[in-house]
Amino acid sequence: NVVHDDTSKLIRGMESLQTAVRAAFSDYDTDGSGYIERDELLAVLRDINPEIAEKDSEAEKLLAACDADKDGRISLQEFCDFVFQKTELAVLHTWHLADGRVQQKFIDGRIRMTFPDGCTVDKYKNGLKHQRDADGTILLTDPSAGGETTIKPDGTIILNYGDGRSITKLPDGTTITKESNGTTTQIDAGGVRTVTSVDGLRTSYFSNGAVVEVFSNAQAETSGVRRVQRCAAGELILTYTDGSKLQFNPADSVLIETLVDGSVLQRFADGHGVQGKDYDPTSKTLSTEEMLAEIDSGRSKMPREPGKPPVVSFSEIASAAVASVARHLIAAVDGKEVLADDEVAVASVGSAGGVTEELAGGVLRTMFSDGRVLEKHPDGTIVEKQASDADRRRQTNPDGTVILIDSRTGTETTIRPSGTSITVYADGHKVQTSKDGTTITTAADGTETQIDPKGNRITKTPSGETTVYRVDGTIIETSASGEKKQICPDGCVIITRKDGTTEQTDTDGLHVITLPDGSYTMLTPSGSKIEAQASGEKLQTDPDGCQIRTFVDGRRVQRDPSGRMLETLSDGTFRQCEPDGSGLELSVDNKQQWDFPAGSLSASLDGISGTDQKKK
């Protein structure tokens, strides 16, 4: 928005030309007819540019050029078209210079210089200058504001201010602001804000609350630390110039030091430690005294006091001030609680010393010369405010929960020790990110969208409707009444009713309705209908009239369109009954066949009867 506003400011002079012409037109349309006659035209032209229209021939020429419909008068649209669209007619004079340049004077008082390489420079009466280079680069200069804007062909916009500040906006949305004192702030398209100070310290602020400091070579050489990271959950990670790392977890006050060779030294809140490589069963336990010996010898970079975070010069997030307030050592002086002398000394170790005072309710406030303020409450809560950004504050609760509040934007982010972060925005919507990467966004209207690490998405509306979008392309819609509709990647649709009935339709035309008791009806693409009972019995009816009934015991009865009945028993016995009642039975076991004359057998889809009187 800053880039857009400043650019608009610079080009506003050009836009005001059209406004000026429209206003002049209204002023000199003395009879309010909506047209300018010849005499009125003279007045309008003198108002825009006093140097023209001194002769009647000029007015006649312009009247003829403006009067598109040749009715002897000029409408507002005709005049605006003439001035702002038909630029070849709006040129009053053209000079061809000896060096190849071409100078033109326009009716609005503008002077244009065109160079042999194609570069053009327009100078307006209000001082605004518009330059377009041969490669398409545009340079806008506003002498009244002391600013200059460059618009490159790739969409990059650079604003340079008279006080030395500059703002660069890249095509991908990244904005880079450089202050007159040399401090640079970059905000990328993802919202990550990186501030680079004059001394080379680079600090990045991430949307989840994490902060990373990277020191300059000079700072790293002095402190021995190359990088400090404060994770979203509150963990502090220091990377030293020799490649070793030191991690502090405020949730359990455990310090973990990892050396370049992979060996690990852990120190717990009670002072004892464990030494050895990761997953090494031979790791040994060190006593408090042995841990101090490691630290005093320089083999370990851990602080001497157990359970406390390390302190780093030049660091805002691992500063002595933060460490001193966290230690909360209190001494009684004249009946008033203040920080002990050694604590005040520690607080002064950092780049900016501080003064501590006690407020009502036992709150300790430390104010630093750089404007930072730290407040420690009796319950262990610490509130941090930065002078450079008074609208933001950071609160750390005793359980390790971190709360980031931005009163300017109205956002509040809570980061729990478990790694879950919750951000509430001014418009009422909320974003929750779990440690596993799951994100839950709740809109102001109550609509909730959950995205898991695999990319599956679930949307829930306040009315109770739920839609699931799986990464394989499956979509599941559930209504407030409980009815569910599933659309598979292959186009298959499955609807589940509130009573448990399901209805499935495949892309090939297969249609299946299944009742809660397990029975179902299936319509195949060929036109066959299959009705299955919960017991397992099935009846299939084909388009040609053929019916097949299958029983649970394996028996199968078939009626052909001709009326012939066929029955197969579970033991393989085969029976056949013709429409006239004749038929046969074939025993598979003893390979015997019995024939029956007409009228001997009767049959239905329940089976063939009358075969008990067998004749060989």
N, C-alpha and C positions, 0 to 999 in steps of 0.2 A: 504493500500500500504506500510506503514511503517513496519508493521509486516512481510509482504511478502518479502520486500527488505532485512530486517535484517536476516530473516531465510535463504534466499538465500545466503547471505554473509557467514553464518556459514557453510552451506553445500557445498559451492563452492570448498572447499578443496578436498572433495570427488570427485566432478565432474572433477576436474583438473587432477585426476589420469588417467582417460581415455584419456584425451587430451595429457597427458605426454606420455602415451604408444603409441598413434597414431603418435605423433611427432617423438618419438624415432624410430618407425618402418620405417618412411620415411627417417630418417637420415641414417640408417644403411642398407637400401635397396640400396646399393651402385651402382648397375648396373641399377636401375630404372625398374626392371622387374616386380615389384609388388609382389615379393616373397622374403622370407628370407631363405638363405641357412644355412647350419650348422655353418659355420664360422661367418656369419653375426648374427646368433642367440646368439652366445657367447657375442658379443659386445652389443647387445640389452639388454640381461639379466644383464650384468655388469652395464649398465647405469641406470637400474631401481633399482637394489639392488646389490651393490658391493660384498655382502657376498656370493652370489650364483654363480654357473657356474665356480667355480675355477677348477673343475675336469671335464674331458671330459665325464665321466659317467653321471654327472648331465645334461649336454647338450643333451646327447643321450636320457636320460629319458624324458626330457622336449620336445625334438623334436618328440618323439613317442607320447607323450600325446597331443601335439598341432596339429600334422599332421593328421587331421581327415580322409582325403582321401588317406593317405599313398603314396603320390607321392614323398616323400623325401624332401619336402620343405613346408614352412608355408606361407599361404596367410594372408593378414591383418585381414580378417573376422575370420579365424581359430584362430589367436593369440588373438584377442579381446574376442572371445567366451571362450577361455581357461582361460584368466585372470579374466574376469568379470562375466561369467555365470557359468562355471563349477568350483565352489569354492572348491569342494571336491578334485579336481586335483590341485588347486592353493595353497593348504596347503603344506608347505615345512616340517614343524615339528609339532608334537603334543606331549604335556606333560600332564600326568595325575597326579595331585598333591595329597598328602596324605589327605588333608582336603576335597577332593571331587571336587575341581576346576579343569577345563581343560584349558590349555593354548595352543594356536595355533599360528604359525607364517606363514604368507601368502607370496606369491611371490612378492607382491607389498610392502613388508616391514611392513605391518600392523601386530599388535599383538592383539589377541583376548583372553579375559579371560571369560570363561563361569562358572557361579556359580551354586551350587546345586539347587537353587530355580528357575533356568531358566534365570536369569539375565545375559546379555552379555555386555561386555565393549570392544570396539574396539579403539585402540590407533594408530594413523597414524604418519608417519615420520615427518609431518609438525606440530605436536602438537595437531591436532584436535582430540577430543575424542567423540565417539558415544556410548551412553549407552541405552540399551533397557531393561526395567524392566519386570518382569513376568506378570504384568497386562497390558502390552502394552505401558506404558509410555516411551517416547523417550527423552533423555537428550543429547543435543549437546553443547560441550564446546569448545570455541576457545580462547586459552591463548593469542594469538597475539592481539586480539581485546578486551580481558578482558570481554567477554560476554558469556552468557549461555542461551540456548533456551530449553524450556520444551514443548513437544507436548503430550497432554493427549489423552487417547482413545476416549473421547467424542468430540475431535476436538479442544479443548481449547489450545491456544498457548500462552506461557508466555516467554517474553524476558527480561532478567536481564542484565544490562550494568555494566561495571566496575565503572562508576561514581555514581552508586546508583540508576539510573533511571530504570524503568521497564514498559513494555507494555504488556497488556493482551488482547487477542482477543478471544471472546466467540463464540460458534457455531452460535448464532443468529445474528452475525455481530457486536455486541457491542464491542467497544474498550475502554479499561481503561488504561490511562497513568499516572504513578506516578513519579513525579519529585524527584530529590535528596533532595529538601528542604521540601518534604512532601506534596506538592500540588498535588491533583488528578484531572484528567480530564476524564470524561466518555462521549462517544458519542454512543448513541444507534442506533439501526437499522433504526429508524424513523428520525434520524438526530438531535435529541435533545442533546445539549451539556451541561453537568453539571460539574462545576468546584468547588471542595471542597478545601478551603485553609487550611493552618496549624492551624489557629485559630478556625476552625470549620464552617466558613461561607460557605454555599452551594448555588451556583448560577446556575440556569438552563436557557439556551438560546434556545428558540423554533424557528422553521423554519418560523413561521408567524410573528416573530419580538417580541413576548412576552418574558419577562424576569421575573423570580421568584427567590427571595432571601429567604433562610431559615437560621436563625441565630442559633448559638450554644447556649447552656443553659446559659453560662456565658455572652454572648453578649445580649441575650434576657433579662436576669436579669438586666443588666445595662441600656439598652434602653427601656425596657418594651414592645418591639415589637418582636413577634415571626417570622413574615413572611411579606415580601414586594413583591407585584406583580405589574408589569407594563404591562398592556394588549397591544395587537397588535394595538388597536385604540388610545393608549396613556393614558387610565385611570390608576390611581395609587390607589392600594388597600393595606391597612395596616391591618394586623391581630395582635392584642395585646395579651399578655400573659394571660389576664383575659377573653379572648374570644370575646371581642368587636372588631368592624371593623370600619375603616375610609376610605372612598373612595373620590378621587378627580378626577373630569372630566375636563381636560384642555380646552375642547371645549366651555364650558359655565362657568368654574371656580366655579362650585358648589361643596361643601363639604357635604358628607352624612356620619353620624356616626350612627352605629347600635350597641346597647348594647346587653348584653347577654339575658336580659328579653324581647327582641324584640322591645323595644322602639327606635324611630328614631329621630335624630336631624339633620336638614338640615340648611346649611348656604349658602346664595347667595352672589354674587360678590359685592353687595352694602352694605353688612354687616348684614342685618336682617336675621332672621331664622324662621323655623317652627319646633315645638316640638310635638311629639305624635307618636303613633304606626302606622304601615302601615294600610292604608284604614280606619283610625279612623276619623270619622266626627267631633270629639271633639278636634282635634289637634288645637293648638293655635299658633299664630304668635308672634315671639319675636323681639323686637327692637334691634338695634345695641348695645345699652347699656346693654340690658338684655342678649344678646349673650356673651358679654365680661364678664359679671358676671358669666355665666355658665363656661366659660373657666378659669377665674381667681380662681374660687372656686375649680377647679380640677374635677368638674363633667363632663367636656368635654375635650377631648384631641385635639381639633382643634387648629390650629395656631391662634394667636390673630389677625393677619392681614387678612382680608377677601380676597377671590379670589386667595390665594396663596397655593401651595402644602405644605404638612407637611415635616419636616426634621427629619431624623432618623440617629442616630449614627451608624457607621459601614456599612451604606448602600451606594452603588454606585448610585442607581437609585432614591433614595430619600435623596440625600446629601445636605448639606448646600450650597455647591458650585453651584449646579443646581438651588437651590432656590434663591441664591443671584443674579445670572445672570438674572434669570427670572424677578426679581423685577425691573431691569433697572432704579434704582434711580441714577440720574447723578447730580454732583455738579461741579461748575466751580471753578477751582483752577489755578491761574496765567494764566487765559485765555485758559486753557486746560481742556477738559472734562475727568474726571476720576470717579471711583466709590466713593461714599461718604464714610466717615470714618466708619459709622455704617455698611455699606455694606461690607467693607473689614473685619470688625470684624466678621460679620456673615459668611463670606467665610472661615474664619479660624476656625470655630467651629468644622468642620469635622475632620476625622482622619488624613487628610493631608492638610495643609494650602496652600494658593495659592497667586500668585502675579499677579495683573491685570495691563495691559497696553493698551493704545489706539493706534490702527493702522490707516492707511490711510482710509478715507471714513467713519470714526466714528465707526469702528469695535472695540469691546472690547474683548481682549484676556486674559483669566485667565489661568495661568500655575501653576500646583500643584507639590508638591515635589515628588509625586508618578508617575509623568510623564504624568498625564492626562491634556488635553487641552480643554478649552471651549471657543468658540468664539460666541459673540452676535452681530448681525448686527443691524443697525438702524431700519430696518423694523420689528424687533422682531424675526428674524430667529436665531436659536441656533444650533451650530455645535459642536459635542462632539467627541473627539478622545481619545482612551485608549492607555496607554503606553505599556500594555501587548499585544496589537494586533494592531500594527501600520497600518495594511492593511485595517482596518475597521473604519468606522466613522458613526455617527448618526446625522441626521439633522432634527430639529423640526421647522416647518413653523408656522407663526402666526395663521393660520387657524386650527392648530392642526394636520396637515399632518406630518407624520414621514417618513423619507427616510433613509434606511440603505444601505450603500455602502461597498462592499468588493472588493477592488482592486485586491486582490490576486486571487480570484476565478472569478472575473469579473461579479459578481452578484449585482443587485440593487433592493431593495424591497421598495415599497411605500405603506404606511399604511394610509388610509384616515380616517377622523373622523367618517365617517359612518360605519367603521368597515371593509371596503373592502381593501384587500391587493393585490398588484401586484408585482411579482418578475420577473425580466428580467435577463436571464443567459447569460454567455459569448458566448455560441453557437447560441444565437439568439432566443431560445424558451422562452416563457413567461407563467407564471402561475398566474391567478387571482382568489382570494377567497373572496366571498361576506360574509356579516355578517350572512346570512341565511344558510351558509354552501355550497352554490353553487361554484363549481370550474370550471374555464375555462382555459384550457391549449392550448397555441398556439405554434406549432412547428416552427422550423426555416424555413421550406418550406411553412409556412402559414396555414397548416392544424390546425383546431381548434376543440378541444374536450371539451364539457361542461357536467359536472356531477352535478345533483341537489341533495339536501339532501336525497331524497327518493331513489337515485341510478340510476335514468334514465340518459342515456348517449346520447349526440348528437355530431356527428362528421361532420365537414364541411371542404371540400377540397378547395384549391385556385381556382380550375376549376369550382366551383359552385355546386359540388355534396354534398348531405347531407344524413347522415344515423342516424336514431334514434333507440336506443336500450332501450326499456322500461323494467321495473322490472318484468312485467308480462310475459316477453318473446317475446313480439311483436317487430318486426323489420320493420322500414319504411325507404326505400331508395328513395331519390329524385335525379334525374339526373339534369345536368346543363340545359337541355332543358325544364325542368319542369315535365317530366314524373315521376310518383311515383309508387313504388312497396311496398306493405305491406304484410309481412309474419306474420300470427297470430300464437299464441302458439299451436293451434290445427292443424297447417299445411296449413290452408286456405291461399291462395295467392290472393291479390287484386291489380290489376294494373290500374292506372289512367293515361290516355293519356293526352297530352298537350291540346287537344281540349275538354277535359272534359269527354270523353268516359271512362267507367270503365269496367274492365274485372275481374271477380271473379271465382276462381277455388277452390272447396272444396276437401278435402281428399277423400270423398265418391264418387267423380266424377261429382258433380253438377257444371255446368259451366254457368255463367250469364254474358252477355254483355249489359251494360246500356249506352244509348246515352245521350248527354247533354239535350235533350228535355224531358227526363224522360221515353222514350220508352225503352224496353229491350227485349232481346232474351235469353231464358233459356233452357239449355239442361240438363235433369234430368239423374241420373244414370241408370234409367230403359230404357232410349232411347227416352223419350217423349220430344217434342219441344214445348215451349210456347213462342209465340210472343205477346208482349203487346204494345199497342200504348200509346202515351202520354195522349190521351183522357180517357184511362182506358179500352178500348176494348181489348179483349184477344182472341187468337186463339191457341188452343192446338192440336198438332198432335201426336198420339201415334204410337208406332212401328207397331201395327197391322193394321194401316190405319185409325183408328177411329179419327174423328176430332170433337172438341168442340169449339164453338165460343160463347163468353160471351160479351154482350153489356153493355153499361154504365147504361141503364135503368133497368138492371136486367134480361133482356131477354136472353135465352140460347138456342142455336141450336146445335144439335149433329147429325153427320152422321156416322152410323155404317159401318164396312167393307162390309156388305151385300148390302149397298145402302139405307137402311132404314134411314129416317130422323125423328128426334124427336125435338120438340120445346116446351120450357116452357116459358110462359109469366110471367111478373112481378106480375100479380094478381093470379098466380097459374094455369091458364088455360094450358092444355096440348094438344098438337097436335102430330099426327103421320102420316107419309106419306110413303107408301110402294113404291118399285121401279116401280110398274105398275100404280101408280097414285092414288091408293085407299088409304083410311086412315080413321081417326076419329079425333074428337075434344071432349075433356072432360072438361066441365066447373065445376070448384070447387065450385063456389058460389051457383048455383042453382042445382048442382049435375045432370046435363043433359049430354047426350052423343049423338053426331051426327056422323053417318057413311057416308062415301063417296065411291061411286063405282070407279072402275078402270078408269083412265083417267081424274078423276075429279080434282085432286090436282097436283101441281107442287112444287118442293122444291129445295132449294140451301142453302148454309151456311148463306145467308141473311135471311132465314125464309121459312115458308110454306104458299103458296098462294092458293086461290080457295075455302077457307072455308066460303066465304061470302054467298054461297047458301047452307044453312043448311037444312038437312032433318032429321026429328026425326025418 
